[in-house]
Amino acid sequence: MLRGTITLLEEFEEELGSEKIGNTHELRALGSDLKKRLDTVSGLLDVLEKQGWRWTTGARDITLYKDITKKDAEKELATLHIPEGIISFD
């Protein structure tokens, strides 16, 4: 069983904890970016579910599972036009 991870919130936590957010405009922009990321990942999960992938949420990530080799998974993701690097494999 191959396990993959899509990191969702790590970058946003770092940005929120930095001194880059100094006003409500910047905070709203960060929220907008997060919504776009969640919408993109949700669309990718729709595609992956149709190919037999299962997924679950964690505190900051999405964990994906499928009975497939890493090499075959990489080929499948390329065929499905899933952006390279969005899923990391253990």
Contacts in CASP RR format, 6 or more apart in sequence:
PFRMAT RR
TARGET T0000
AUTHOR 0000-0000-0000
METHOD contacts of the structure
MODEL  1
MLRGTITLLEEFEEELGSEKIGNTHELRALGSDLKKRLDTVSGLLDVLEK
QGWRWTTGARDITLYKDITKKDAEKELATLHIPEGIISFD
1 65 0 8 1.000
1 66 0 8 1.000
1 67 0 8 1.000
2 65 0 8 1.000
2 66 0 8 1.000
2 67 0 8 1.000
2 68 0 8 1.000
2 69 0 8 1.000
2 70 0 8 1.000
2 73 0 8 1.000
2 89 0 8 1.000
3 63 0 8 1.000
3 64 0 8 1.000
3 65 0 8 1.000
3 89 0 8 1.000
3 90 0 8 1.000
4 63 0 8 1.000
4 64 0 8 1.000
4 65 0 8 1.000
4 87 0 8 1.000
4 88 0 8 1.000
4 89 0 8 1.000
4 90 0 8 1.000
5 61 0 8 1.000
5 62 0 8 1.000
5 63 0 8 1.000
5 64 0 8 1.000
5 87 0 8 1.000
5 88 0 8 1.000
5 89 0 8 1.000
5 90 0 8 1.000
6 41 0 8 1.000
6 44 0 8 1.000
6 61 0 8 1.000
6 62 0 8 1.000
6 64 0 8 1.000
6 86 0 8 1.000
6 87 0 8 1.000
7 60 0 8 1.000
7 61 0 8 1.000
7 88 0 8 1.000
8 37 0 8 1.000
8 38 0 8 1.000
8 41 0 8 1.000
8 60 0 8 1.000
8 61 0 8 1.000
8 62 0 8 1.000
9 34 0 8 1.000
9 59 0 8 1.000
9 60 0 8 1.000
9 61 0 8 1.000
10 60 0 8 1.000
10 61 0 8 1.000
12 30 0 8 1.000
12 31 0 8 1.000
12 33 0 8 1.000
12 34 0 8 1.000
12 37 0 8 1.000
13 60 0 8 1.000
15 21 0 8 1.000
15 30 0 8 1.000
16 30 0 8 1.000
20 26 0 8 1.000
21 27 0 8 1.000
21 30 0 8 1.000
41 62 0 8 1.000
41 86 0 8 1.000
44 82 0 8 1.000
44 86 0 8 1.000
45 53 0 8 1.000
45 55 0 8 1.000
45 62 0 8 1.000
47 80 0 8 1.000
47 82 0 8 1.000
48 55 0 8 1.000
48 64 0 8 1.000
48 80 0 8 1.000
48 82 0 8 1.000
49 55 0 8 1.000
51 66 0 8 1.000
51 76 0 8 1.000
51 80 0 8 1.000
52 66 0 8 1.000
53 64 0 8 1.000
53 65 0 8 1.000
53 66 0 8 1.000
54 64 0 8 1.000
54 65 0 8 1.000
54 66 0 8 1.000
55 62 0 8 1.000
55 63 0 8 1.000
55 64 0 8 1.000
55 65 0 8 1.000
56 62 0 8 1.000
56 63 0 8 1.000
56 65 0 8 1.000
57 63 0 8 1.000
64 87 0 8 1.000
66 73 0 8 1.000
68 76 0 8 1.000
70 89 0 8 1.000
73 89 0 8 1.000
77 84 0 8 1.000
77 87 0 8 1.000
78 84 0 8 1.000
END
